[in-house]
Amino acid sequence: MTAALDLPALRDERDWTTDDLASLPEGLRYELIDGRLILPSPNGIHQKLGYKLTQALEENCPPGYDAVSDYSLAVDRSNEPRPDVVVVHESVMALTPAPIEKALLVLEIISPTSHFRDMHAKTKFYAAAGVDYYWIVDPTGDGGVTLTVLHVGRTGAYETVLNTDKVFNTDVPYPITVDLPALTALRDKYLAAQEGA
């Protein structure tokens, strides 16, 4: 019989490294952000939006790339994020974590507990690791679901290209359409069902 794992104590520890992750139970969902172990537990709305966004990013993927959800990336000894969606080269699809150098685009969906990490901490190491395209979807506001598109600028840091809650069409880094009003309607449907229950 094994001793129970004290997950709250694990989350409170600092200075975790990727070497320490081998001590975690098999199948545990985690992220390592700036040496802090994060144990995410996304709700159904978050998961459904992730599914829809994976489909949108997958549709016109360039040859040799594919979109995958909830996939760990190796960054450095203090960071192993697990983006909600990542477009990654097919040569690393059998690896976990995948080397971040093979990521073409990373997308995070904000939850109430991840706002600071997604908007600040992750922007630093994704940019430093050379991920040119970082998209952040925010379904937590009172208005519609929004998309913030970031791209690495001349200084090596991310610059905001746009923030929108409309249908978003782009050709960079490849042709992608994200129907944000449809995602808002989906979110609102689930929120209304919750209120009516």
N, C-alpha and C positions, 0 to 999 in steps of 0.2 A: 504494500500500500504506500502511495506517495503522499507527501505532505501537500496541503492545499497551497496554491500559489497566492500570495498576497498582492493582488494587482494594484490596489491603491498605493501601497508602499513602493512598488516598482515605478509608478508614474511620478512619485515625488522625488525619486533619486535624480541627481544631476550627473553630468559628465559620463554618460553612457557613450560607448564607442561601438562601431560595427562588430568588433570582436565579442562584445558582451551579448549580442543578439542571439548567438548560438545557444545561450542558456534559457531562452524563452520556449514555452511549450509549442509543439508542432501545430500549425494551423492558426496561430494567434495573429489577428490583424494588428499591425503596428506601423508607426512611422518613427523615425529618429530625426529630430529637428534640433539643431544646435546642441547636441548632446542630451536632449530631453526625450524620453520615451513617451510617445503619444499612442493611446489606444482608442482609435476612433470607433464610433458606433453610429453610423449615419441612419437617418430615418428613411421611410419608404419614399417620400417625395424626393429626397436627395438621390436615392438609388435610381428612381425612375427617370429623373432628369439626366443622370449619368448615362443611362441606357440610350436615351434619345440623342444625347450629344455624341456618344460613341458612334451611333449610326450616321449622324451628320458628318462627322470627321472621316468616317470610313468610306463614304460614298465615292469620292474622287481621289483617293490616296494615290500618290505617285508610285510608279513601279518600284517594288522592293520595300514598300512601307505598308504598315497597317495600323489601325486604331485599336487600342485595347484599354479596358477599364481596370481600375484598381490594381495597378502594376508597379511594383517597387523599382526604384532607380538607385544605383550606386553612385554617390556623389563624392564623399570623402569619409574619413573616420567618424565624424560627428553628425553626418546627415545621410539618411536613407529615406527619402520621401516616398509616398505611395500616392501619386496623383490620381485624381478621379478618372481622367482620360489622358492617354499619351499616344502620340503618333510616333512609332518607333520602327527602326529598320528590322526587316524580317529575319536577319541573321542572328538576332539576339532573342527571338521570341521563345526559345526553349530555356533561357537563363532567368534566374531570379536571385538577386536583383539584376536588372539589365544595366549595362554601362550607360551613364547619362549622355555620353558623347553620341550615342546612336538615336537620341530623341530629336525629332524634328519640331514638334510642338507639344507643349504641356498645357493641360487645362485643369483647373481646380474649381470645385463648386463650394462656395462659402457656406458654412453652417454657423450658428450662433457662437460656438466655441472655437471656430477656426479662423475667424475674421483677421485677427492680427497676424497669425502665421501665414495665411494665404496672401495677404496684401503687403506684408513687410518682410518677414524672415525668409520666406521662400523666394521672393524676388531677388534677394541678394545672392543666394547660392545658385539659383537657376541661371542668372545672368553670368556669374563668374564661371560656371561650368560650360558656358557657350550655347545654351538653349536660346536660339534667336527669337522664338515666338512663345509667349506665355499669355494664356487667356484665363480670365477669372469671371466665372458666372456667379451672380449674387441673387438668390431667390428669397432672401430674408427681408427685403425692404417692403414697405407698405404699397409701393407702386408695383410696376411690372418687374419681371425677371430681367436683370441687366447683364450685359457682357462688356467687360473691359479688355481691350486688346493692347498688349504691351509688346514692344519690339526693342531689341538691344540697339542703343544709339551710339554715337561716336565716342562717348565717354566710357563705354563698356557697361553702363547701367541701363535698366529698362526705362523707356519713355512711353507714355500713354499715347497710343495712336488714336483711339476713340473709346467712348463709352456710350452704349446705346441700349434701348429696349425695343427697337424696331427689328424688322427682318434684316439680317446682316448678310451681305454678299461680299466675297473677296476672292481675289485670284492669288493672294499671297498667304502662306507659302505654296498653295495650290487652290483650285476652285472649291470653295466651301460656302454653303448656305446654312445659316442658323436662324430658324423661325422663333424669335424670342416671344412674340405675342402668343404663339401656340404653346410655348413652355409656360407662360404666365397663366393661360387658360387651364392647363393641366394642373399646375400648382393650386390655382384657385378652386378647381373642382375637388381636390383632395381636402383642402382646408374647409370648404363648405360641408363636405361629408362629415368631417370631424365635428363641426359645430352642430350638425343635425343629429348626431348620434346620441 
